[in-house]
Amino acid sequence: MDTDSYIAFSAILIGMTQMAFNFNDIRNTTDFSNYSFEYTILGIIGSFLWSIYQYRKGSNFSAMYSGSAVILGFYILHRILKNKKEKELNAFY
């Protein structure tokens, strides 16, 4: 591995660690007022497009990192929709 590869690997490792902390925070929260449906969808689309671009350019480390952001985005979207559904169900009772 050359120096550039070490730098890329280190940056992605730090970013993945940050995503893991973010995932843990999202998993343990019940307040999703800071997250919007539209913002999350845009993040998923942007990360997905970056994944495709980076993969096609041969930057597989970066493509994996962006792919992880897509997965995290889908998880956030799932939690937003689940929270919204629970609020709607509680409104009836």
C-alpha positions in Angstrom: 0.0 0.0 0.0 1.3 3.5 -0.8 0.9 6.6 1.3 -2.3 7.7 -0.5 -3.9 4.4 0.2 -3.1 4.7 3.9 -4.5 8.2 4.0 -7.7 7.0 2.2 -8.1 4.0 4.5 -7.5 6.1 7.6 -10.1 8.7 6.5 -12.7 6.0 5.7 -12.0 4.3 9.0 -12.6 7.5 10.9 -15.7 8.2 8.9 -17.1 4.7 9.5 -16.5 5.2 13.2 -18.4 8.4 13.1 -21.2 6.7 11.3 -21.2 4.0 14.0 -21.6 6.6 16.7 -24.4 8.3 14.7 -26.1 5.0 14.2 -26.0 4.3 17.9 -27.5 7.8 18.7 -30.3 7.2 16.2 -31.0 3.8 17.5 -31.4 5.0 21.0 -33.4 8.2 20.4 -37.1 8.7 20.4 -37.1 12.3 19.2 -36.8 12.7 15.5 -37.7 16.3 15.3 -34.2 17.1 13.9 -34.7 14.8 11.0 -37.0 15.4 8.0 -38.2 13.0 5.4 -37.1 15.2 2.5 -33.6 15.8 3.9 -33.1 12.1 4.5 -34.3 11.2 1.0 -31.9 13.8 -0.6 -29.0 12.4 1.5 -29.8 8.8 0.4 -29.9 9.9 -3.3 -26.8 11.9 -3.0 -24.8 9.1 -1.3 -26.1 6.6 -3.8 -25.0 8.7 -6.7 -21.6 9.3 -5.1 -21.2 5.5 -4.6 -21.9 4.8 -8.3 -19.5 7.6 -9.4 -16.7 6.5 -7.1 -17.1 2.8 -8.0 -17.0 3.7 -11.7 -13.8 5.7 -11.2 -12.2 2.8 -9.3 -12.2 4.4 -5.9 -13.6 1.3 -4.1 -12.8 2.5 -0.6 -14.8 5.7 -1.1 -17.6 3.8 -2.8 -17.9 1.5 0.3 -17.9 4.6 2.5 -20.7 6.2 0.5 -22.5 2.9 0.4 -22.5 2.8 4.2 -24.0 6.3 4.2 -26.8 5.0 2.0 -27.5 2.2 4.4 -27.4 4.6 7.4 -29.8 6.9 5.4 -32.3 4.1 4.9 -32.1 3.2 8.6 -32.8 6.9 9.5 -35.7 6.9 7.0 -37.1 3.7 8.6 -37.0 5.2 12.1 -38.6 8.5 10.9 -41.4 6.7 9.2 -41.8 4.3 12.2 -41.9 7.3 14.6 -44.5 9.1 12.4 -46.7 6.0 12.3 -46.5 5.6 16.1 -47.5 9.2 16.6 -50.4 8.8 14.2 -51.6 5.7 16.0 -51.3 7.4 19.4 -53.3 10.3 18.1 -56.3 8.0 17.7 -56.1 6.8 21.3 
